[in-house]
Amino acid sequence: MRVAIPTPALLPSRATKSTPSLSKKHQIAGVPPPAPASSGPAHNITHPDRGGETQPPGNSPERRVNCIPRPTISQPQRPSYEEPLGPEFSAIAKPKRFFCTGRVFATVWFEPSTEDILQQQPKPREWSSVCPAFHGQKPVAKIRWFVVVKRRLHHSLCFTITTYAGKAASRTTRGRAGDHAVLFRVGIQPEAPDDDEDITRGPIGIIVEDAEYYISPFARLDCGRIYTVEDNLKVAKVGRVHRDFLPALEQYYRDIVL
């Protein structure tokens, strides 16, 4: 007698077990249970991070086109000289009180370009290259520091502060070494100049009144040239010469004009 053996299709499947009860997390928090995985055909997919945009199913041409990454267009970096001046630059309401002897300030300064200036300072060269020429000549511009040495009615006579592009006042720069003086911040021991600078003038101490500025160890006061600065320019206050060094500053001015 033959016994009928049930085929595998008739055996009870493990997948037919009853779905277990929800966990305490789902019961307490009210979070719906995860949906069972479907083995059927793929349906349209909605991406929440794309604003509910629905993608076509499968590997359709439309889906392949939509999945092509969009090219990233990078904006060119804006040159630094195109940025407006910061709020620290402003016209002085009471210039007679501000532009006193020993005042240290910074301002935008334009001057005719020369080859040695363009070689020493790459940033003015960058701006000068895009500036239209005037009768074949181009200017240069930079943020220049000044020290007031003499007050006039509507302007001030000033010495300039420079580092000569970090080279100090060596013999390879413009001017005479004897016309320079070392600048330093009051409270910090001034560094001795290099031997090839031949600096004979005594140092000048500066009181820095704005924490955004500092005195470079290569800073030199150029006593060989006098600049005229008008009162109505936008300037930024850096500080002032310490009163103990004002007599030396006034003497350096007399040496150049007498």
ChimeraX attribute file (.defattr): number of C-alpha atoms within 10 A of each C-alpha:
attribute: neighborCount
match mode: 1-to-1
recipient: residues
	/A:1	3
	/A:2	4
	/A:3	5
	/A:4	6
	/A:5	7
	/A:6	8
	/A:7	7
	/A:8	8
	/A:9	7
	/A:10	8
	/A:11	8
	/A:12	9
	/A:13	9
	/A:14	7
	/A:15	7
	/A:16	7
	/A:17	8
	/A:18	7
	/A:19	7
	/A:20	6
	/A:21	8
	/A:22	12
	/A:23	9
	/A:24	9
	/A:25	11
	/A:26	13
	/A:27	12
	/A:28	9
	/A:29	8
	/A:30	9
	/A:31	10
	/A:32	10
	/A:33	11
	/A:34	7
	/A:35	6
	/A:36	6
	/A:37	6
	/A:38	7
	/A:39	6
	/A:40	6
	/A:41	8
	/A:42	10
	/A:43	11
	/A:44	12
	/A:45	13
	/A:46	13
	/A:47	11
	/A:48	9
	/A:49	7
	/A:50	8
	/A:51	8
	/A:52	10
	/A:53	12
	/A:54	13
	/A:55	16
	/A:56	17
	/A:57	13
	/A:58	14
	/A:59	8
	/A:60	9
	/A:61	10
	/A:62	12
	/A:63	13
	/A:64	12
	/A:65	9
	/A:66	11
	/A:67	10
	/A:68	8
	/A:69	7
	/A:70	7
	/A:71	6
	/A:72	6
	/A:73	6
	/A:74	6
	/A:75	6
	/A:76	6
	/A:77	6
	/A:78	8
	/A:79	10
	/A:80	9
	/A:81	13
	/A:82	8
	/A:83	8
	/A:84	8
	/A:85	14
	/A:86	8
	/A:87	7
	/A:88	14
	/A:89	17
	/A:90	15
	/A:91	13
	/A:92	17
	/A:93	10
	/A:94	9
	/A:95	17
	/A:96	15
	/A:97	10
	/A:98	15
	/A:99	24
	/A:100	17
	/A:101	20
	/A:102	23
	/A:103	20
	/A:104	27
	/A:105	21
	/A:106	21
	/A:107	19
	/A:108	15
	/A:109	13
	/A:110	13
	/A:111	10
	/A:112	10
	/A:113	16
	/A:114	12
	/A:115	8
	/A:116	10
	/A:117	17
	/A:118	15
	/A:119	12
	/A:120	15
	/A:121	14
	/A:122	12
	/A:123	16
	/A:124	20
	/A:125	20
	/A:126	15
	/A:127	18
	/A:128	18
	/A:129	12
	/A:130	9
	/A:131	13
	/A:132	11
	/A:133	11
	/A:134	8
	/A:135	6
	/A:136	6
	/A:137	12
	/A:138	18
	/A:139	18
	/A:140	21
	/A:141	18
	/A:142	16
	/A:143	13
	/A:144	15
	/A:145	21
	/A:146	24
	/A:147	27
	/A:148	27
	/A:149	25
	/A:150	18
	/A:151	16
	/A:152	14
	/A:153	9
	/A:154	11
	/A:155	18
	/A:156	23
	/A:157	21
	/A:158	26
	/A:159	25
	/A:160	21
	/A:161	23
	/A:162	21
	/A:163	15
	/A:164	18
	/A:165	15
	/A:166	12
	/A:167	16
	/A:168	23
	/A:169	31
	/A:170	18
	/A:171	13
	/A:172	11
	/A:173	16
	/A:174	11
	/A:175	15
	/A:176	16
	/A:177	21
	/A:178	15
	/A:179	20
	/A:180	26
	/A:181	23
	/A:182	24
	/A:183	23
	/A:184	24
	/A:185	19
	/A:186	15
	/A:187	9
	/A:188	8
	/A:189	9
	/A:190	15
	/A:191	12
	/A:192	10
	/A:193	19
	/A:194	13
	/A:195	8
	/A:196	12
	/A:197	18
	/A:198	16
	/A:199	21
	/A:200	13
	/A:201	15
	/A:202	14
	/A:203	21
	/A:204	21
	/A:205	23
	/A:206	23
	/A:207	19
	/A:208	20
	/A:209	13
	/A:210	12
	/A:211	8
	/A:212	8
	/A:213	11
	/A:214	16
	/A:215	17
	/A:216	14
	/A:217	17
	/A:218	19
	/A:219	22
	/A:220	25
	/A:221	22
	/A:222	25
	/A:223	24
	/A:224	18
	/A:225	14
	/A:226	19
	/A:227	14
	/A:228	13
	/A:229	18
	/A:230	14
	/A:231	20
	/A:232	13
	/A:233	15
	/A:234	15
	/A:235	20
	/A:236	22
	/A:237	20
	/A:238	23
	/A:239	21
	/A:240	20
	/A:241	23
	/A:242	16
	/A:243	13
	/A:244	10
	/A:245	15
	/A:246	17
	/A:247	10
	/A:248	15
	/A:249	25
	/A:250	15
	/A:251	11
	/A:252	21
	/A:253	20
	/A:254	11
	/A:255	12
	/A:256	12
	/A:257	9
	/A:258	5
